[in-house]
Amino acid sequence: MKIVIIRHGEVDYKMRKWSNSKEVSQDYKMYDQAPVISAEYNVPKSGSQAYYVSSLSRTLETAKAMFGEQDYIVSELIDEVPLSASIETKLRLPLAFWNITGRIQWLFNSKRQKESRKETIIRAERFVEDLVSKNEDCAIVTHGFFMITLLEVMKKKGFSIKGKSSGFANGECTIAEI
């Protein structure tokens, strides 16, 4: 079984460099609703029998640009790990602060975030178990941060990963085989 895992295309939305907790929450929401910037992608031919996308529109837009019209399978199990403001404040703080502290909270399973690391792992495990049971070549268009957890789970389930395991650029892919 060969699986091509792809990070979605670049999103056409610029988040504020400095924001308070309310503004960063608005930016996270707007980012999730924004379209992707039109681009050409270099994705290896996979012989895919199935094409999976998350429930966030940017993955479907990217998949259509890569593979054309297909019967895409939409799964919330491969959605991006949601991010929330790490603290409530009217003070404007840099975007890097919000992103880093939110991910640290996620890592330590903080209730402040919409999803904990434990919940993300369970979601990824459910998705991988479903893939293994179907035993078919496929392509998955998902999200950069979620891909890290997905690939960790795949390795634990016996997949070999060809290419890097983190730090994916928009439109970049890796291949998992079992």
Protein Blocks (a to p, Z undefined) as FASTA:
>chain_A
ZZdddddddddddddfbdcfklmmmmmmmmmmpccdddddddddehiabdcddfbfklmm
mmmmmnopadddddfklgccddddfbdcfbdcdfklmmmmmmmmmmnopakbmbdfklmm
mmmmmmmmmmmmnopacdddddfklmmmmmmmmmmnopaceddfehiaehiacdddZZ
